[in-house]
Amino acid sequence: MNFVRAFLLLLPAGVAGQTGKPVNGPSPEGRWLLTADLPEGKFILPVEIIRESGDRIAAGALATGVKFAGATLSNQKLVLRGTSSYGPLTIRAVIQGSHLDGDWRAGSLNGHVTGERQRADSSPESRARVFEEVCQGIDQRYYDPAFAGVDWQALQEKYRARGSSAKSDLELFETINSMLAELKSSHLSFVLGPAVASVDGSAESAQEVSKLLTWRTVSGKTGYMKIARFQEGSEFLRLIDQAFKDLDSLPGLIIDLRGDGGGTLSAAMRVGDHLIEQPRPVGYFATRSGLDRRNVKSMNDLDPAKLPSYDGYDVEGFYAALRREGVVQLVTGGRTNPVYRGKVAVLLNRGTASAAEAFAAVLQEMHLAVVLGPRPSAGKMLSATQLKLSSGWVLTLPEADFRTPGGLRLEGRGVVPDRLVKPAAGNRDVPLLEAVKLLEQPQPKN
């Protein structure tokens, strides 16, 4: 799975923390790569274990999503305690040389965990170098030439002393992420690389992919399609086609995007093919270099009709076009027969983000669907890229901003529902019931 999907498994829980505890036995200090089995798949978490004064150790997660508050080691039995979005987290494992094996528990969930000690350059010099690489990456690739009004040069100087003299990977991790947080942007993070090197979406099995898109009939007149994530790959596109084939005869369709953190717009474009009769623009992106090449300072100054277009389903093809042209307009529609002609309702919540909220916004703007939810979506709609840095670190940064066909910016705003509904509570899914009621109410006669 890609970087956005891997992080969403445990978000949000804050950055890493540490509390030293006595050690009994050889110290496991250094970088460890933990792999935990989760309901959604595998989550790869890099961890640094630090020897403090005397025989005390501390632990810190080097990726967003987990915060450790305690670490103990006795007779090669390691215990890590902290927090995650699932609830209080405990990892218990036995260390044997450079490997560990054990279990994790978070809230009511639990599973197996394995780990390996990582060899890497983690010297003071390497950490100082990584800090400068982060600054250079933002300088060159960040999408906004105005840095959202933040004095980026002053911000670098504010953190440079701390970043260049960090005494551990954990301190470097916390310092750089604190600096990046001041830019107040989505799709911006600094982690140790293995955290984003989980199983790539294209390599997931058909069984795993099938969990991301499910559908059924909720009444005799309404179909229901739940999209947990817009997944890259031919198997997901096949599922989209099958879902519409099974639901096409129903006069109403609910597309549930609640908790869908995004994924790839290519998959969203295929859903659009089933809802949009003729090829139409569905939004456009622009990088900082694209604005420079067209001698404009803002996307507000672009003429969407004059932008090069991309209509493929391959995310790599999209990125190639974006980096070649600097600006790209997405086009979809008119590639399925028949097109779904019933009424459509889209469900969203605060967890609907990135490609999922762009999809909802476009359907709303084209008057192809009514959007229902308790509040606006996440407002995290940018196109991100990854830069591999020294010593295994990875910087994720937004390289392009997005606008709907009508010029609406979703970053920081989100999609405002057409109808505000109460969130689901217990066994009563109020938004779903309201969507069914809306779609099945009789149409007024002329």
N, C-alpha and C positions, 0 to 999 in steps of 0.2 A: 504494500500500500504506500501511497506517496506521503510527503511530509505533513500535508494538512490532515489527512485521515489518521495517520499514526498519532498525532497530537490530540485529536479530538477524543480518543479513547479514554483519556483520564482528565480532560480539562473541565473546569478550572480548579486549581488547588494552590497556586502560588509557587514561588521559587523555592529552591532547596534550602534546608536548614540543618543545624547540627547541634548535638549535645554530647560531650565526651563521657565515656563510661570506662570502668576498669577493663583491662585485657588480661586474660589467662591463657597463655599459649602464644605461638608465633603470630606476629601482627600480619593482617591481610592488607596492609596499607597499599594504596595505588588505585588505578582505574579498574573497575569491573564492568562487564557487560552482562546485564541480567535479561533473561527472556522469560516472560510470564505468560501463561495461558489465560486468556480472557474470553468472555462470552462472544465478543466480536472477532476474535482471532488472537494472534500473538502480539504482545507489546514488548518492544525492546527498550530497556531503560539503562543508560550508562550511570554508574555510581562511582563516586570517589570516596575511598575510606582513608582517613587521615589519622596518623599517630600524633596525639597531642602531648603535653608534658607528661613525663613518666610513662606509665603503662595505660594511658587512657586513649580511646579512639573516638572519632566522630565520623559521620557519614553524610554525604550530600548528593542529591540527585542532580545530574548535569543535563537535565531536560525539563521542560515545563510539565506540570501535571502531578508531581509528587513532592512532598516536603517531609524530610526526616527530622525527628525530634530526639532520637536516642539511638545508640548503637552499643552493643555489648558483644564480647567474644570470650567464650569459656570452653576449654577443651575442644577447640576447633568448631564449636557451635556458635554461629553468628545469628544475632537477632537484631533486626532493624525495625524501628517503630516510627510511625509518622501519620500523615493524612493523605487522602486522595479524594476525588469527587465521589467515589463509592462509599466513603466513610473512613473511619480510623483504619490505618494500614499496619499490618504486621507481617514481616518476612522472617521466616526461620529456615536456616540452611546449615548444612555441614560442609566445611571447607576441606578439600583434599588436594593439596598442592595448589595448582592454578585453576581448579574447578570448584564449583559449589553446586549443591543439589538440595532442594527443600520445597517449601510450600509458602503460599501467601494467603492472607485473608484481609478483605476490605469490606466493612459493613457485613452484609449477609452473603457476600460472594467469597469464593476461595478457589485456589487452583495450584498448579505445579509451577515451580520456578527453577531454572538452571542458570549458571553463570560461569564466565571465564575471565581470568585476569588479563588485562590488555597491556601490551608493551607499547609505549609511546613516549615521545619527547615532551616532558612536562617540566622543563627547567624554567627558571625566571626569565631567561633570554627568550625562550619560545613563547612564553605568555606575553611578554612585551611586544614581540613580533605580531602575534595574533591580534592584539589590540589595534595596532596600526593597520593591519589588513582589514579589520572591520570598518575602521574610519574611511579607508580608501574605497572599499566596496560601496558604502553609502554615498560617498562623494561622487562616484562615477555612475551608479546605477539606480539610485533612488528616484522614483517617478516624478516627484514634485520639485520643480526648480526653486520654489519658495520655501520648501521644507515646512509647509503649513504655518509659516510665520515664526518658526523657531530659529534662533541664531545657531546654526549647526556648528560653525567654527568655534563659537564660545562654549558650546556644549561639549565638544571634544576636549577642549582645554580643562573644563571643569572635572572631567573624569580621567584625564590622561595619567596623572600621577598615580592614582589608585590602580588603574588598569595595567600600567607598565611595571608596577612593583608588587603585583598580586603574589601572595605567598603560596597559593594553591590553585588548582583548577576550579574549585568551588568559589573562591574569592573572585577569580576572573569571570566566571559565569555570572555571578550576582552583580558585579560591577558593570559589565557590558549590557546586561539586560536592564539594569536600572537606567543606563544612559539611553538605550533604545526606547524605553517606556516614555521618555520625555518628548519623543516625536509624536506620541499619541496616534499611532497608526496600526491598523490590522496587518496581518501577514508579515510581521516583523519579529524575528527571534534569533537567538544565538544559542546553539546547543552543541553538545559533542555528537559528531556525525552518526554513530550507530543508532541514535534515537530516531533518525529518519531513514534508516536502512532496513526497515521491516520489509516483509514480503511485498514485492511490487504488485500493484493491482493487476497487471496483465498475467501474473503468475498464479493468481488465486484460482482455486479449483471451481468447477461449475457449481458444486454444492455450496461453497462459501459465497459465491456471487449471487446465488439464488436467494440468499437471506437478505440481500440488499434491496430487492424489488419483489414485492408480493402483491397479490390482487385477489379479490373475491367480490361477490355480490352481497350488498348489505340489505337490499330489499328487492322486490320484483322489478323496480324501475331504476335502481341506482347501482352503479359499480363503484368499487373502492380500490385505489392503487396506492400502496405505501412505498415511498422511495426513501430508504434510509441513507443512501449516498449515491451520487452520480458517479458511476464506476467506469473506468476506461476499459476498452476491450470489446471484442466481437460478441462474447457471451452475454454481456449486459445489453448490447444492442438487440440481440436475438430475443432476450426476455422482454424488452420494451415492445417489440413487434408482436410477440405472443400475447402479452397482456391486452393490448388494444384489439387484437383479433378476438379474444375471448369476451371483451366487454363492449365491443363496437355496437351491438344491437340495442344496448340500453340507452334510454333517453337522458340519463344523468350520470355524471362521472365525478367522483371526488378524488383529487390528487393530494395525498397527505405528505407534506414536507416538514412536519414538526420534528425537530431534532436533526434534520438533514444539514450537516455542516458544509455541504458543497461537493467538491470532487472536481470532475472535469466537465467543462461546458460542452464538449463534444457529445456526451451522452444526453445532456439537456437539449441539445439541438435535435437529436433524434426523436425525443418526445415531442418537440415542436413540430417536426415533420408530420406527425399524426394529428396535429391540431390546426395547422396553418395551411390553407389550401394552395396558395401560390408562394413562390420564393419571395421573402421579404427580409429587410434588415432587422436584426434583433438586438442590436447594440454594437458599440464600438469601443476600442481600447487605444490608448496612446502612451508611449514612453516619453521620457524627457528628451531623448535624442530625436524622436519623431516630431515633437513640438519645435525643437531647434531647427530641424531641416525645413519646416514650413514657416519659419520666422514668426511663430506665435508664442505667447506666454501662457496660454491656458487652453484647455479643451473647448472652452466656450467660444473660442475664435475659429474652431474648425468647421468646415462644411461637410457633414457626413456623406452627402451625395457624391463627393469627390474623392472619397477614401477607397483604397484597394480593399477587396472583399475576400473572405475565406468562408467556404461552406463545407469543409470536410469534417470527418468524425475523429480525426487523429490529432491528439493534443500536441504531439511533437511537430506535426505540420503547421498547427496554429502558431506555436512558438517560433518556428522558423520564419513564418510570414511576418510575425510581429517584429522580430529582430532585424529582418531584412528591410521592411518598410517603415518601421517605427510607429505606424498607425494601421489598424486593421478593423474593418467592419465585418461582423458576422452576419451571414445570410442563411436562412433555413426556410423550409416549407415546400410543399408541392412535390414531395418525393415518395409519398405513400398513396395507395389507392385501395380502399376509400379513405378519405380524411374523416376523423370523428366529427359528427355534426350535432351531437347532443349538448346539453348545458353542462358547464364545468364549474366546479368549486375547488379552490385551493386552500388547504389548511396550513397555517404557519404559526410559529411562536418565536420566542427569543433565541432559541437554538437553531433557527433556520438561517443559514449564513452562506456567503460566497456565491457559488454557482446556483445554489438552490434559491436564494433570494433574487438573483438576477432573472432566473426563469419565471418566478412568480411575478416580478415587476413587469416583465415584458407582456405576459398574458393579461395582466391587469390593464396596462396601457393600451393594448390592442382591443380591449373589451371582449376578450375571449374567455375570461373567467372572472368569477367573483371571489375575492380573497377574504377569508375569515381567520380571526386570531384574537388572542387576548391583548396583544400589544404589537408594536412594530417588530420586524425581524432584526437580526443582529447588527446590521449596518457594517458588514465586513466584506466589502466587494471590491477587491483589487486583484490584479494578476501578479503572482509572486514568482520569484526565481530563487535558486539556491546557489551559493558560492562556496566552494570547498576551500577551506583555509588550511593553514599549517597545523600539524599535530592532531589531525582528525576532527577539527572543529568545522561547523557549518553555519553560515549566516543565511537566513531566509529573509528576503526583503521584497517589498512591492516595487515592481519595475514598470507597471502600467496602471493607469486609472481607467475606470469604466463609466460609460454613459448608456442609458437606454436609448432606443431610437428617437425618443422625444427630447433627449438631452438631460434626463434626470440622473443625478449622481446619488448612488446608494451608500457609499462609504460614510459612516457616521450618522446616517439617517435611517436606513432600513426601508422596508416596504410597509407602508401604513395600511392596515386592513380596511377593506370596504365596509366590513361589519365587525365590530368589536364583540367578542363572545367570551364568556367565562372559560378559564382553563379546565381541563379534565380533572375530576376529583374522584378518587377511589375507583369504583367500577362504573361510574357514570361519565361517559365521554361526551361532555356538553358540546364542544365544537363539532364533533362528528354528527351528533343528533341534529344540531342546527343546520348543518350543511345538507343533510338528507331532507329536512323539512323545507329548506329553501328550494332545492332542486325539484321536489315533488309537488310543490304547491301549484294549484291550477293556474294556467295562464289567463289573464284577463281577455275577454272577447272584444274585438273591435266594434 
